[in-house]
Amino acid sequence: MAVKIEKISAKSALKRSHVKGVDYFLNPYSTCTNGCRYCDTNSSGYGDTWGEGINLIKINCAEVLKRELPTAERGVVRISPQADPYQPAEGRYKITRNCMEALVPYQFPVELFTKSPLILRDIDVLSQLETLEVGITITTDSDMVRRAFEPKASPIAVRINILKALHEVGINTCVKIDPLLPMNPERLAEKVRLYTDKVIISHSNSVSNKTLHLYKELGYTQWADKNFVKDVLERLKESLQGLI
Ligand code: SF4
């Protein structure tokens, strides 16, 4: 099914965060067309059509943000917990880019997470933020696994190249391993360690019923075994010492 873009008007841009160390959430897009099969933000009625169907984009998000920033208390902004801010629609609509440009004069610290190489288009704006961390989500070292679980998101090699390109221009980078998908932990560590300042491992989604079901459906049954996953986590942490 083709993706239909629906432009919506945001009433507010900065939302107070409940996450420690993060003051605001900023969501330029209400939905995400990356279509990761384990995604747990699709609980709002998108069901099996997540990544297809209607994509809700906040067309006025940057304008609303510009109105809010002069009176907002300075704080850390996370972009974006609800959807990839560099999903395909961003190529045309530049809502995330416009939001980043709005943030530059105020220098709020920014954390941004994506799986998309489109972020490289905005290096010129990102470089103007004094406190910025870009997280690239890399959940496995295997592109076969990536294709099974994240069929529409960019290949692993592309994500490593994003990391490398950002690192080379001096932007703070972080690798986010969430969820923990079937992998060779040493090989993944080897691929990322030269290009990242930090690694966050969270396997909260790995134990969700949805992910457990996917492991079984896709033939990775042993990944549903807690003891097996615990061993993998230990190997991963060991291989990433100094970055966690
Ligand atoms: S990129 Fe994130 S929000 Fe988008 S489908 Fe994948 S997990 Fe969900």
Residues whose N, C-alpha, C, O or C-beta is under 5 A from the ligand:
A	BS01	SF4	C32 N34 G35 C36 C39 Q82 A83 D84
